[in-house]
């Protein structure tokens, strides 16, 4: 027998787990209402605790519109640390075991938050430097121009099997491994939300390109992204556009209203093939010998590097041999010929077919398609 109280509890849990919504209210109180292990990624842009004393002016004596809102003010470092520990702890509870968290900050707060992240049991994966191509100058000339912010990327624990779309990031970076320093301009122009007076609506609105890179790198389509400091909704807008779900928490009703209007206007990408990211590491493993057994290569075929500086022939056991009798696997021989500690043989070796150089990695993809299981309706 199902009691009405059980039904009420189920409905409550279902409502708590709803996505694509903005919760207006206190961050810690709102986080406490979310189910444990329910989101795939957290992106947090918490208060920076800038400790500003007095107004900042330009050389022409005009006042700089700095971050001096009440939400960025704390009585002491101890108060800030206590707040950070509380919201980070709740985020770790809500995060799935294989989920990750991103936290962005400046030199004022990122080191204090980094310690809390480690103390709470998260596992550090990277720190990313967001280098601003158009930073605000240092008007007083007493310090270096502050031209970057730091993002910490951490998994739920040391044992998390987290998402990292390595190939997608490599493709985004012209075929080269994505580095940990990202050159992205500040949010300006039409992307910057304005209030009724024509002034910027939020002092720390992040550029959509920054969030797009974070979300594309570390989530899959239909994943849920939580932003506990939602502001004007950059995380939600980008998540919706990229086929992800979001939950935003924002204590300022004005910001929440702007965020809702902004997200409502977003048109998501509907072409599923565009939203899929390349995941070579999750594809079925194919031994080099399978290409020979499958007829895509033959014993005796000659392989070359892209510049035809090196060459080798395929032996019956699928190893390679050069004209001067050096032997090895596609990886081992490739490394030896280049005098390198390692080599990705799939990307190093090519074969001539009908007068055209074909990467053996392309042949591997062809083999996967040939051998993929078919489904019947």
PECOR-V720731 format. One record per residue. N is the residue number from 0. RES is the residue in one letter. SS is DSSP state (H for helix, E for strand, L for the rest). PHI is phi in radians with two decimals (none if undefined). NEAR is the number of other C-alpha atoms within 10 Angstrom. Layout:
# PECOR-V720731
n=N res=RES ss=SS phi=PHI near=NEAR
n=N res=RES ss=SS phi=PHI near=NEAR
This chain:
# PECOR-V720731
n=0 res=X ss=L phi=none near=4
n=1 res=X ss=L phi=-1.76 near=6
n=2 res=X ss=L phi=-1.47 near=7
n=3 res=X ss=H phi=-1.07 near=9
n=4 res=X ss=H phi=-1.13 near=9
n=5 res=X ss=H phi=-1.16 near=11
n=6 res=X ss=H phi=-1.12 near=11
n=7 res=X ss=H phi=-1.06 near=11
n=8 res=X ss=H phi=-1.14 near=11
n=9 res=X ss=H phi=-1.11 near=12
n=10 res=X ss=H phi=-1.13 near=12
n=11 res=X ss=H phi=-1.12 near=12
n=12 res=X ss=H phi=-1.11 near=14
n=13 res=X ss=H phi=-1.11 near=11
n=14 res=X ss=H phi=-1.17 near=12
n=15 res=X ss=H phi=-1.11 near=14
n=16 res=X ss=L phi=-1.52 near=15
n=17 res=X ss=L phi=-1.08 near=13
n=18 res=X ss=L phi=-1.98 near=16
n=19 res=X ss=L phi=0.99 near=16
n=20 res=X ss=E phi=-2.60 near=14
n=21 res=X ss=E phi=-2.01 near=20
n=22 res=X ss=E phi=-1.72 near=17
n=23 res=X ss=E phi=-1.63 near=18
n=24 res=X ss=L phi=2.80 near=15
n=25 res=X ss=L phi=-1.06 near=14
n=26 res=X ss=H phi=-0.98 near=20
n=27 res=X ss=H phi=-1.17 near=16
n=28 res=X ss=H phi=-1.17 near=12
n=29 res=X ss=H phi=-1.21 near=18
n=30 res=X ss=H phi=-1.05 near=23
n=31 res=X ss=L phi=-1.13 near=14
n=32 res=X ss=L phi=-1.52 near=15
n=33 res=X ss=L phi=-1.53 near=20
n=34 res=X ss=L phi=-1.18 near=15
n=35 res=X ss=L phi=-1.17 near=17
n=36 res=X ss=L phi=0.87 near=15
n=37 res=X ss=L phi=-2.07 near=19
n=38 res=X ss=E phi=-2.18 near=27
n=39 res=X ss=E phi=-1.59 near=26
n=40 res=X ss=E phi=-2.61 near=28
n=41 res=X ss=E phi=-2.06 near=27
n=42 res=X ss=E phi=-2.04 near=25
n=43 res=X ss=E phi=-2.16 near=22
n=44 res=X ss=L phi=-2.09 near=19
n=45 res=X ss=L phi=-1.30 near=21
n=46 res=X ss=L phi=-0.94 near=22
n=47 res=X ss=L phi=-1.52 near=20
n=48 res=X ss=L phi=0.92 near=20
n=49 res=X ss=L phi=-1.19 near=16
n=50 res=X ss=L phi=0.99 near=15
n=51 res=X ss=L phi=-1.25 near=12
n=52 res=X ss=L phi=-2.11 near=7
n=53 res=X ss=L phi=1.52 near=7
n=54 res=X ss=L phi=-1.45 near=10
n=55 res=X ss=L phi=-1.79 near=14
n=56 res=X ss=E phi=-2.10 near=14
n=57 res=X ss=L phi=-1.46 near=12
n=58 res=X ss=L phi=-1.01 near=8
n=59 res=X ss=L phi=-1.55 near=7
n=60 res=X ss=L phi=1.29 near=8
n=61 res=X ss=L phi=-1.34 near=9
n=62 res=X ss=E phi=-1.50 near=11
n=63 res=X ss=L phi=-1.38 near=12
n=64 res=X ss=L phi=-1.37 near=12
n=65 res=X ss=L phi=-1.60 near=13
n=66 res=X ss=L phi=-1.47 near=18
n=67 res=X ss=L phi=-2.26 near=16
n=68 res=X ss=L phi=-1.26 near=9
n=69 res=X ss=H phi=-1.07 near=8
n=70 res=X ss=H phi=-1.19 near=13
n=71 res=X ss=H phi=-1.79 near=15
n=72 res=X ss=L phi=-1.98 near=17
n=73 res=X ss=L phi=-2.28 near=17
n=74 res=X ss=L phi=-1.19 near=9
n=75 res=X ss=L phi=-2.81 near=11
n=76 res=X ss=H phi=-1.10 near=13
n=77 res=X ss=H phi=-1.08 near=10
n=78 res=X ss=H phi=-1.14 near=12
n=79 res=X ss=H phi=-1.15 near=20
n=80 res=X ss=H phi=-1.09 near=16
n=81 res=X ss=H phi=-1.11 near=12
n=82 res=X ss=H phi=-1.11 near=14
n=83 res=X ss=H phi=-1.09 near=18
n=84 res=X ss=H phi=-1.09 near=19
n=85 res=X ss=H phi=-1.18 near=15
n=86 res=X ss=H phi=-1.29 near=19
n=87 res=X ss=H phi=-1.15 near=23
n=88 res=X ss=H phi=-1.10 near=19
n=89 res=X ss=H phi=-1.15 near=19
n=90 res=X ss=H phi=-1.11 near=27
n=91 res=X ss=H phi=-1.16 near=24
n=92 res=X ss=H phi=-1.12 near=19
n=93 res=X ss=H phi=-1.35 near=23
n=94 res=X ss=E phi=-1.26 near=25
n=95 res=X ss=E phi=-1.16 near=19
n=96 res=X ss=E phi=-0.99 near=20
n=97 res=X ss=E phi=-1.79 near=18
n=98 res=X ss=E phi=-1.51 near=27
n=99 res=X ss=E phi=-2.30 near=30
n=100 res=X ss=E phi=-2.20 near=28
n=101 res=X ss=E phi=-2.05 near=21
n=102 res=X ss=E phi=-2.26 near=21
n=103 res=X ss=E phi=-1.92 near=22
n=104 res=X ss=E phi=-2.87 near=21
n=105 res=X ss=L phi=-1.90 near=16
n=106 res=X ss=L phi=-1.12 near=13
n=107 res=X ss=L phi=-1.20 near=13
n=108 res=X ss=L phi=-2.35 near=20
n=109 res=X ss=H phi=-1.16 near=19
n=110 res=X ss=H phi=-1.27 near=14
n=111 res=X ss=H phi=-1.17 near=15
n=112 res=X ss=H phi=-1.19 near=21
n=113 res=X ss=H phi=-1.01 near=19
n=114 res=X ss=H phi=-1.12 near=12
n=115 res=X ss=H phi=-1.09 near=19
n=116 res=X ss=H phi=-1.03 near=25
n=117 res=X ss=H phi=-1.22 near=13
n=118 res=X ss=H phi=-1.10 near=12
n=119 res=X ss=L phi=-1.46 near=14
n=120 res=X ss=L phi=1.81 near=15
n=121 res=X ss=L phi=-1.11 near=23
n=122 res=X ss=E phi=-2.08 near=19
n=123 res=X ss=E phi=-1.12 near=18
n=124 res=X ss=E phi=-1.90 near=13
n=125 res=X ss=E phi=-2.73 near=13
n=126 res=X ss=E phi=-1.99 near=17
n=127 res=X ss=E phi=-1.90 near=18
n=128 res=X ss=E phi=-1.68 near=18
n=129 res=X ss=E phi=-1.55 near=20
n=130 res=X ss=E phi=-1.57 near=18
n=131 res=X ss=L phi=-1.46 near=17
n=132 res=X ss=L phi=-1.32 near=13
n=133 res=X ss=L phi=-2.38 near=14
n=134 res=X ss=L phi=-1.24 near=13
n=135 res=X ss=L phi=-1.24 near=12
n=136 res=X ss=L phi=-1.19 near=12
n=137 res=X ss=L phi=-1.55 near=13
n=138 res=X ss=L phi=-1.20 near=14
n=139 res=X ss=L phi=-1.48 near=11
n=140 res=X ss=L phi=1.18 near=8
n=141 res=X ss=L phi=-1.88 near=7
n=142 res=X ss=L phi=-2.51 near=8
n=143 res=X ss=L phi=-1.18 near=8
n=144 res=X ss=L phi=-1.10 near=13
n=145 res=X ss=L phi=-1.39 near=14
n=146 res=X ss=L phi=-1.88 near=15
n=147 res=X ss=E phi=-2.61 near=21
n=148 res=X ss=E phi=-2.23 near=15
n=149 res=X ss=E phi=-1.98 near=19
n=150 res=X ss=E phi=-1.98 near=24
n=151 res=X ss=E phi=-1.73 near=22
n=152 res=X ss=E phi=-2.01 near=23
n=153 res=X ss=E phi=-2.44 near=25
n=154 res=X ss=E phi=-1.62 near=27
n=155 res=X ss=L phi=-1.00 near=26
n=156 res=X ss=L phi=-2.72 near=19
n=157 res=X ss=L phi=-1.08 near=14
n=158 res=X ss=L phi=-1.73 near=11
n=159 res=X ss=L phi=-1.15 near=16
n=160 res=X ss=L phi=-1.67 near=13
n=161 res=X ss=L phi=-1.36 near=20
n=162 res=X ss=L phi=-1.50 near=18
n=163 res=X ss=L phi=-2.50 near=18
n=164 res=X ss=L phi=-1.47 near=19
n=165 res=X ss=H phi=-0.99 near=19
n=166 res=X ss=H phi=-1.14 near=19
n=167 res=X ss=H phi=-1.13 near=20
n=168 res=X ss=H phi=-1.18 near=22
n=169 res=X ss=H phi=-1.14 near=16
n=170 res=X ss=H phi=-1.11 near=14
n=171 res=X ss=H phi=-1.14 near=13
n=172 res=X ss=L phi=-1.86 near=12
n=173 res=X ss=L phi=1.01 near=9
n=174 res=X ss=L phi=1.41 near=11
n=175 res=X ss=L phi=-1.97 near=11
n=176 res=X ss=L phi=-0.87 near=14
n=177 res=X ss=L phi=-1.19 near=17
n=178 res=X ss=L phi=-1.51 near=11
n=179 res=X ss=L phi=-1.61 near=12
n=180 res=X ss=E phi=-2.09 near=13
n=181 res=X ss=E phi=-1.97 near=16
n=182 res=X ss=E phi=-1.65 near=14
n=183 res=X ss=L phi=-2.42 near=16
n=184 res=X ss=L phi=-1.24 near=16
n=185 res=X ss=L phi=-1.07 near=21
n=186 res=X ss=L phi=-1.27 near=18
n=187 res=X ss=L phi=-2.44 near=13
n=188 res=X ss=H phi=1.08 near=7
n=189 res=X ss=H phi=-1.17 near=7
n=190 res=X ss=H phi=-1.28 near=12
n=191 res=X ss=L phi=-1.29 near=18
n=192 res=X ss=L phi=-1.26 near=19
n=193 res=X ss=E phi=-2.02 near=13
n=194 res=X ss=L phi=-1.54 near=12
n=195 res=X ss=L phi=-1.13 near=7
n=196 res=X ss=L phi=-1.53 near=7
n=197 res=X ss=L phi=1.48 near=8
n=198 res=X ss=L phi=-1.63 near=12
n=199 res=X ss=E phi=-1.06 near=15
n=200 res=X ss=L phi=-1.28 near=18
n=201 res=X ss=L phi=-2.36 near=16
n=202 res=X ss=L phi=-1.22 near=15
n=203 res=X ss=L phi=-2.17 near=16
n=204 res=X ss=L phi=-1.04 near=20
n=205 res=X ss=L phi=-1.58 near=21
n=206 res=X ss=L phi=-1.20 near=18
n=207 res=X ss=H phi=-1.10 near=20
n=208 res=X ss=H phi=-1.08 near=15
n=209 res=X ss=H phi=-1.16 near=19
n=210 res=X ss=H phi=-1.18 near=18
n=211 res=X ss=H phi=-1.08 near=17
n=212 res=X ss=H phi=-1.16 near=15
n=213 res=X ss=H phi=-1.07 near=18
n=214 res=X ss=H phi=-1.22 near=25
n=215 res=X ss=H phi=-1.14 near=23
n=216 res=X ss=H phi=-1.27 near=19
n=217 res=X ss=H phi=-2.27 near=21
n=218 res=X ss=L phi=-2.41 near=22
n=219 res=X ss=L phi=-1.96 near=19
n=220 res=X ss=L phi=-0.98 near=16
n=221 res=X ss=L phi=1.37 near=14
n=222 res=X ss=L phi=-1.13 near=17
n=223 res=X ss=E phi=-1.87 near=22
n=224 res=X ss=E phi=-1.96 near=28
n=225 res=X ss=E phi=-1.82 near=28
n=226 res=X ss=E phi=-2.18 near=27
n=227 res=X ss=L phi=-1.36 near=26
n=228 res=X ss=L phi=-2.27 near=20
n=229 res=X ss=L phi=-1.20 near=28
n=230 res=X ss=L phi=0.98 near=28
n=231 res=X ss=L phi=-1.66 near=28
n=232 res=X ss=L phi=1.50 near=28
n=233 res=X ss=H phi=-1.02 near=23
n=234 res=X ss=H phi=-1.05 near=31
n=235 res=X ss=H phi=-1.15 near=28
n=236 res=X ss=H phi=-1.10 near=26
n=237 res=X ss=H phi=-1.23 near=25
n=238 res=X ss=H phi=-1.04 near=30
n=239 res=X ss=H phi=-1.08 near=19
n=240 res=X ss=H phi=-1.07 near=17
n=241 res=X ss=L phi=-1.70 near=23
n=242 res=X ss=L phi=1.35 near=20
n=243 res=X ss=L phi=-1.88 near=23
n=244 res=X ss=E phi=-1.80 near=24
n=245 res=X ss=E phi=-2.44 near=27
n=246 res=X ss=E phi=-2.31 near=23
n=247 res=X ss=E phi=-2.01 near=28
n=248 res=X ss=E phi=-2.12 near=24
n=249 res=X ss=E phi=-2.55 near=24
n=250 res=X ss=L phi=-1.40 near=18
n=251 res=X ss=L phi=-1.56 near=16
n=252 res=X ss=H phi=-1.09 near=13
n=253 res=X ss=H phi=-1.17 near=14
n=254 res=X ss=H phi=-1.10 near=18
n=255 res=X ss=H phi=-1.06 near=22
n=256 res=X ss=H phi=-1.15 near=16
n=257 res=X ss=H phi=-1.08 near=19
n=258 res=X ss=H phi=-1.10 near=23
n=259 res=X ss=H phi=-1.09 near=17
n=260 res=X ss=H phi=-1.13 near=13
n=261 res=X ss=H phi=-1.12 near=16
n=262 res=X ss=H phi=-1.20 near=22
n=263 res=X ss=H phi=-1.03 near=11
n=264 res=X ss=L phi=-1.46 near=9
n=265 res=X ss=L phi=-1.30 near=14
n=266 res=X ss=L phi=-1.77 near=11
n=267 res=X ss=L phi=-1.20 near=15
n=268 res=X ss=L phi=-1.22 near=13
n=269 res=X ss=L phi=-1.78 near=11
n=270 res=X ss=L phi=-1.36 near=9
n=271 res=X ss=H phi=-1.11 near=10
n=272 res=X ss=H phi=-1.18 near=8
n=273 res=X ss=H phi=-1.28 near=9
n=274 res=X ss=H phi=-1.33 near=16
n=275 res=X ss=L phi=-1.26 near=14
n=276 res=X ss=L phi=-1.88 near=18
n=277 res=X ss=L phi=-1.13 near=15
n=278 res=X ss=L phi=-2.32 near=13
n=279 res=X ss=H phi=-1.03 near=13
n=280 res=X ss=H phi=-1.21 near=11
n=281 res=X ss=H phi=-1.71 near=7
n=282 res=X ss=L phi=-1.36 near=10
n=283 res=X ss=L phi=-0.99 near=9
n=284 res=X ss=L phi=-1.25 near=10
n=285 res=X ss=L phi=-2.15 near=12
n=286 res=X ss=L phi=-1.23 near=10
n=287 res=X ss=H phi=-1.00 near=20
n=288 res=X ss=H phi=-1.07 near=17
n=289 res=X ss=H phi=-1.13 near=14
n=290 res=X ss=H phi=-1.18 near=19
n=291 res=X ss=H phi=-1.26 near=18
n=292 res=X ss=H phi=-1.11 near=12
n=293 res=X ss=L phi=-1.48 near=12
n=294 res=X ss=L phi=1.46 near=10
n=295 res=X ss=L phi=-1.37 near=13
n=296 res=X ss=L phi=-2.36 near=20
n=297 res=X ss=L phi=-2.21 near=17
n=298 res=X ss=L phi=-1.01 near=17
n=299 res=X ss=L phi=1.70 near=14
n=300 res=X ss=L phi=-1.04 near=14
n=301 res=X ss=E phi=-1.71 near=19
n=302 res=X ss=E phi=-1.87 near=26
n=303 res=X ss=E phi=-2.32 near=20
n=304 res=X ss=L phi=-1.42 near=18
n=305 res=X ss=L phi=-1.07 near=15
n=306 res=X ss=L phi=-1.74 near=8
n=307 res=X ss=L phi=1.02 near=11
n=308 res=X ss=L phi=-1.40 near=9
n=309 res=X ss=L phi=-2.16 near=15
n=310 res=X ss=E phi=-2.61 near=18
n=311 res=X ss=E phi=-2.80 near=25
n=312 res=X ss=E phi=-1.91 near=19
n=313 res=X ss=E phi=-1.47 near=22
n=314 res=X ss=L phi=-1.68 near=17
n=315 res=X ss=L phi=-1.08 near=12
n=316 res=X ss=L phi=-1.61 near=11
n=317 res=X ss=L phi=1.28 near=22
n=318 res=X ss=L phi=-1.48 near=19
n=319 res=X ss=E phi=-1.99 near=26
n=320 res=X ss=E phi=-2.43 near=21
n=321 res=X ss=L phi=-1.57 near=17
n=322 res=X ss=L phi=-1.10 near=10
n=323 res=X ss=L phi=-1.73 near=7
n=324 res=X ss=L phi=1.24 near=9
n=325 res=X ss=L phi=-1.32 near=12
n=326 res=X ss=E phi=-2.23 near=19
n=327 res=X ss=E phi=2.80 near=17
n=328 res=X ss=L phi=-1.29 near=16
n=329 res=X ss=H phi=-1.04 near=24
n=330 res=X ss=H phi=-1.46 near=18
n=331 res=X ss=H phi=-1.14 near=18
n=332 res=X ss=H phi=-1.21 near=22
n=333 res=X ss=H phi=-1.04 near=27
n=334 res=X ss=H phi=-1.17 near=18
n=335 res=X ss=H phi=-1.10 near=15
n=336 res=X ss=H phi=-1.13 near=14
n=337 res=X ss=H phi=-1.59 near=12
n=338 res=X ss=L phi=0.99 near=10
n=339 res=X ss=L phi=-2.06 near=11
n=340 res=X ss=L phi=-1.21 near=9
n=341 res=X ss=L phi=-2.69 near=13
n=342 res=X ss=L phi=-2.76 near=18
n=343 res=X ss=L phi=-1.52 near=12
n=344 res=X ss=H phi=-1.07 near=20
n=345 res=X ss=H phi=-1.09 near=17
n=346 res=X ss=H phi=-1.63 near=15
n=347 res=X ss=H phi=-1.49 near=19
n=348 res=X ss=L phi=-1.70 near=24
n=349 res=X ss=E phi=-2.25 near=24
n=350 res=X ss=E phi=-2.30 near=20
n=351 res=X ss=E phi=-1.51 near=13
n=352 res=X ss=E phi=-2.36 near=8
n=353 res=X ss=L phi=0.94 near=7
n=354 res=X ss=L phi=1.33 near=7
n=355 res=X ss=E phi=-2.17 near=9
n=356 res=X ss=E phi=-1.33 near=16
n=357 res=X ss=E phi=-2.07 near=17
n=358 res=X ss=E phi=-1.18 near=20
n=359 res=X ss=H phi=-1.19 near=22
n=360 res=X ss=H phi=-1.17 near=16
n=361 res=X ss=H phi=-1.13 near=13
n=362 res=X ss=H phi=-1.14 near=18
n=363 res=X ss=H phi=-1.11 near=19
n=364 res=X ss=H phi=-1.12 near=14
n=365 res=X ss=H phi=-1.09 near=14
n=366 res=X ss=H phi=-1.09 near=17
n=367 res=X ss=H phi=-1.07 near=16
n=368 res=X ss=H phi=-1.15 near=11
n=369 res=X ss=H phi=-1.13 near=11
n=370 res=X ss=H phi=-1.78 near=10
n=371 res=X ss=L phi=-1.16 near=10
n=372 res=X ss=L phi=-1.12 near=7
n=373 res=X ss=L phi=-1.67 near=7
n=374 res=X ss=L phi=-1.97 near=5
n=375 res=X ss=L phi=-2.07 near=3
n=376 res=X ss=L phi=-1.54 near=2
